[in-house]
Amino acid sequence: MEVKATARYIRMSPRKVRQVIGLVRGKKLSLALDQLKFAEKFAAVPVQKAIVSAAANAKHNFDINEDNLYIKEIRVDQAPTLDRWLPRAHGRATPLRRRMSHINIILAEIKDSGARSGKKTEVEAPIKLGTAPHTDEGVKVKEEAEVKPTENLEEKDKQIIDPRREGRRKGFTSRFFNRKSG
């Protein structure tokens, strides 16, 4: 049984991370975690987190004991590079490349404990809208605001009058005379 985990977009150069994964490739899980715990490289932290994540996947999804796992494959791939610029003398600029990494881990069992399938959660059958129980209790309908009839307006002007827009000019003159001067 194999269990996978990935850590994506790690803000560290793949070259630096590859130095660390060389320490743990092919080792038993507990020995690899001990090795990373005392490694004096900053890249040891994200690699350790990815390995712990893979072990948690194995335990939670497949009920595999952590003592029965080893690192079958561990790989670091290049992620997108962020291009930045550093100002230099005489108006020049020096490019900076902020590299990122993707860490891919595959754990396998030392002694095969039989074929297992992942845990499947039972999904309830969907409820049709026509059969859904619903009540109108507690639902308050908002009453629509009363519209006062307009008596002196022509047919085309019989619309709801917004009190905020009453008395405002329309078109070019409103824009021209509302500008700030100075």
N, C-alpha and C positions, 0 to 999 in steps of 0.2 A: 504494500500500500504506500502510495506517495502522497505527500501533502505539500502544497505550494503556498508561498507568500511573496508579496512584492512590496517594496518601499520605493515610491516614485518621487521624482523631483527633489532629490536630496541636494542641498546647496553645497556640494563638495565635488572636487574634480574626480573623475573616474580613476585616474592614475593613482591618486592618494588612497582611494578606497580599495583598489586592487592589492595594494601592499598589505592591507589588513585581512582581506578575505583569503589570502594565501596562507595565513596562519591557521585557519579553521577548516579548510576544505578537506572533506573526507573523515573528519573526526566525529566522535560520539558527541551527542548534544551537550551533556553536562561538562565534558572536557573543553568543548568549544566555548561555552559561556564563561568558564573559568579563565581560559586563555584571553578572551576579550576583556574580561574584568580588569586584568592587570596589564593590558597593552597600553603603551603610552602614546597613543595616536588618537586624534580627535575623531577619526573615521570609525573607531571602534564602537562608538555610541550608536550611530544609526544601524550598523551591522548587527549589533547585539539586539536592538529593538526589533529588527526584521526577523531574526532567529526566534526570539521569544514569541513574536506574532505567529510564526509558522507552527511552533510547538503548541500554542493555544488553539490554533485551527485543528491540529491533530487530536487534541484532547476533547475539544468541544464537539467537533463534527463527526469524528470517527471513534471516539473512546479509546484512543491509543495511549499506552503508558509512555511517559517521557523518557524513561530509562531504556526503552526499546528503540529509540530513534538515533539516526546519524545523519550528517549532512551529505546527501548524495551529490547535489550539484549546487553551486553558488556562483552567480555570475553578476558582473557589473556592466551595464550598458550606458552609453552616453545619452544624456537627455538634452533638450534644447539649450543652447548657449545664449546667455544674455550679453548683448554688446553694450558696453559702456565706454565713456570717453573721459580722459584725464587731461585737464588743461596744462599746457607746457609753455615754455618761454617763446617769445616772439609770436604769440597768437596761434601756436600750433596745438594739436591735440594728439594724445597717444591713446590707441585703442586698448581697452581692458576687456578681457573675455571672462565672464563669470560662468564657469562650467557647472553643470548639474549631472546627477547620476540616477540611474534606476537600478535597484538591487533586486535580483530574482533569486529565490531560494527554493530548493526542493529537498524535503526531508523524506527519508525512507526508513522502513523497519529493519532492524538487525535480524531478528528472527520473525518470519512471517507468521502472523497470528490468525490467518484466515481472511477470506475476502469479506470486506465490509462495504456497506453502502452508507452514504451520508444520511443524517437524520432528516426526515421529511416531516414538515409540519402539515397538519390537516387543515384544509381550508373549508370554511362553511360554504354551503351552496348560496348563490346570490339570491336576493329577494327581489321578486318582480314588483314593479311600481304599483300595479293595480291591486296587489294583495297586501301591500304594506299597511300595517295598522296606523291610522292617524286620527287625531281628534282636533277639533277646533277650539278646545278649551285652552285658555291661557294665551291665545293669539289675539292681539288687539289690532284692529284695523284702524289705520290713521284716517281721520276724516279729512276730506279734501277742503282746501281753503275756499271760502266763498268768493265768487267773482261778482263784483258789482256790475250791473248792466250799464253800458255806456249809452246815453240817450242822444247826445248831440253830435256824435261822430258819424261819418259816412260809412257805407257798407264795407269798404276795403280797410278802413281804419278800426273796425270793431275787433280789436285784439286785447289781450290782457296787457294793461299798462303797468310797467315796472316803475315803482315810485323812485327808484334810484336814478333812472334814466330820464325822468320827466324834466323838461326844461333844458336839456342838453342840445347843442347844435350838432348837426351831422355834416360829414364830408370834410372838404378841404379847409373851410373856415374854422372848424373846431380844432383841427390839428395846427393850423397856422397861429391862431390866437392863444392856444394853450401852451405854446412853446415857452421855454424859459429864455429870457433875454439876458444879455450881459456878457 
